[in-house]
């Protein structure tokens, strides 16, 4: 069984839980190590007791770097009870640095994988800070056996032209984990609102975009109750002036709290007609290049996605002729896009989504096994390289015996 040591930036991140479940479903043994972010409750992961390396704060990059540096100095002690892994994964740049440190702690030549699912804005700066961080990424990533990322635009817009990394790349999209037969055999049904009831837009997942919150509030007020905004997930409170007060004061918006992924997806997406697949958090950069979790979740459960033009999400939808695309990020244009919504238009949009191949939205057990096999092949490649490198020494030893 492949033993993977997985370093993560936030042990409570639902996406971390999903990745661990994915690796376990593929047949791997996972040891999880990482940081607690603020006071977030740890996500329950089947049979995995995480190794906490410290506590970090959201939106405090310097503090996180200091915490990682302290952890690196104590890593040997933190990992003293961990069996030697076959492979190490670092989920983002800080964790890649720890993954390299762990490799030196254990010794040997186990491969390190760099998992990067967001391009931090500091990496994209053209000043000394950006240059220093890209240099650090090249340094820590130079010996990586594989780069795992989630959007083609990350490769085309950053890794290929700017990062300076020259490692094999694996595209691993943010698809829904669908391990149980019931999850793969969902019968989609259109759900127009009953007479007099509002249309519902769901914004689910990592709630970190102040601009989206303001836009959806303004739009729903403009529509005077014809549209309701449903929020679910984990708000990044550091990104909002006062998230709770804003939602409380919004007459047509409510926050339903966190949810479990994938267990609760059917229920929460089944309550809405549209999914907000827009993120202005790092507008023009990471948020324009990513393919968010909610895109795949909404597609799987038959909600009509809303994207904004000139983003990777909009290109994804256009290539499949599904969803709705917003031309400008303001309430007036959103009202023009959705204001005349009726049952016929909604049903046409729903049928376009429902007719798509379900496999493009989800990852089943066979896909998980394929992922683990791909990772296991890195260890075999390392073993073969070691054998080749050992041959000259073997020949020298034989020559000495003669």
Buried (B, 14 or more C-beta within 10 A) or exposed (E): EBBBBBBBBBBBBBBBBBBBBBBBBBBBBBBBBBBBBBEBEBBEBEEBEBBBBBEBBBEEBEEBBEBBEEBBEEBEEBBEEBEEBBBBBBBBBBBBBBBBBBBEBBEEBBBBBBBBBBBBBBBBBEEEEBEEBBEBBEEBBEEBBBBBBBBBBBBEBBBEEBBEBEBEBBEBBBBBBBBEEEBBEBEBEBBBBEEEEBBBBBBBBBBBBBBBBBBBBBBBBBBEEBBBBBBBBBBBBEBBEEBEEBBEEBEBBEBEEBBEBBEEBBEBBBBBBBBBBBBBBBBEBBBBBBBBBBBBBBBBBBBBBBBBEEBBBBBBBEEBEBBBBBEEBBBEBBBEBBEEBEEEEBEEBBEBBBEBEBEEBBBBBEBBBEBBEBBBEBBEEBEEEEEEEEEEEEEEEEEEEE
